[in-house]
Amino acid sequence: MKNIGSLDKSIRIIAGLAAIVLGVTYKSWWGAIGLVPLITAFIGWCPVYSIFGIKTCGTSSCCGTSSCETHK
């Protein structure tokens, strides 16, 4: 079930790539942290959002069903 909208996805991709670039530039393993926002952006699901019941997609289409309880 997806819970990440297009703006959220774009921000996560930019932040993830920036963290990876900084990690490589400064030769730090902290750049690996950039993989987390990239992975969540590409799969469209954030486990932290699920815990707190957050959805940034804005429509029921992101839920994967037409009977989405969150967007009724």
Legacy VTK file of the C-alpha trace (Angstrom):
# vtk DataFile Version 3.0
C-alpha trace
ASCII
DATASET POLYDATA
POINTS 72 float
0.000 0.000 0.000
1.581 3.262 -1.127
1.650 6.282 1.162
4.107 8.650 -0.556
2.931 11.329 -2.994
4.792 12.775 -5.965
6.158 15.873 -4.174
7.300 13.759 -1.235
8.890 11.310 -3.681
10.797 14.103 -5.455
12.099 15.516 -2.173
13.230 12.067 -1.024
15.085 11.437 -4.302
16.885 14.782 -4.126
17.742 14.375 -0.434
18.907 10.798 -0.934
21.136 11.662 -3.872
22.556 14.677 -1.997
23.402 12.510 1.027
25.113 9.924 -1.171
27.119 12.571 -3.032
28.206 14.185 0.246
29.150 10.783 1.662
31.288 9.982 -1.377
32.803 13.482 -1.462
33.823 13.392 2.199
34.631 9.664 2.130
32.127 8.951 4.875
29.920 5.915 5.311
27.147 8.324 6.308
26.420 8.661 2.616
24.824 5.225 2.847
22.002 6.881 4.806
20.960 8.377 1.456
19.768 4.936 0.387
16.855 5.075 2.832
14.993 7.995 1.221
15.830 6.662 -2.248
14.405 3.222 -1.509
11.253 4.608 0.099
10.767 6.971 -2.850
11.097 4.228 -5.435
8.791 1.764 -3.676
6.320 4.524 -2.745
5.945 3.352 0.840
7.412 4.690 4.072
7.223 2.467 7.172
7.318 5.469 9.529
4.338 7.012 7.717
2.485 3.704 8.124
3.066 3.686 11.887
1.594 7.175 12.246
-1.102 6.774 9.576
0.331 9.486 7.309
-0.329 9.585 3.562
1.077 12.322 1.339
-0.384 10.995 -1.890
-3.650 12.884 -1.475
-6.016 10.528 -3.332
-7.442 7.078 -2.866
-5.547 5.892 -5.935
-2.351 5.710 -3.903
-3.913 3.192 -1.545
-4.162 0.542 -4.193
-7.906 0.070 -3.731
-10.987 2.086 -4.529
-12.273 1.549 -0.992
-9.495 3.408 0.790
-10.679 4.246 4.314
-8.113 7.041 4.721
-9.416 9.141 1.840
-13.204 8.797 2.245
LINES 1 73
72 0 1 2 3 4 5 6 7 8 9 10 11 12 13 14 15 16 17 18 19 20 21 22 23 24 25 26 27 28 29 30 31 32 33 34 35 36 37 38 39 40 41 42 43 44 45 46 47 48 49 50 51 52 53 54 55 56 57 58 59 60 61 62 63 64 65 66 67 68 69 70 71
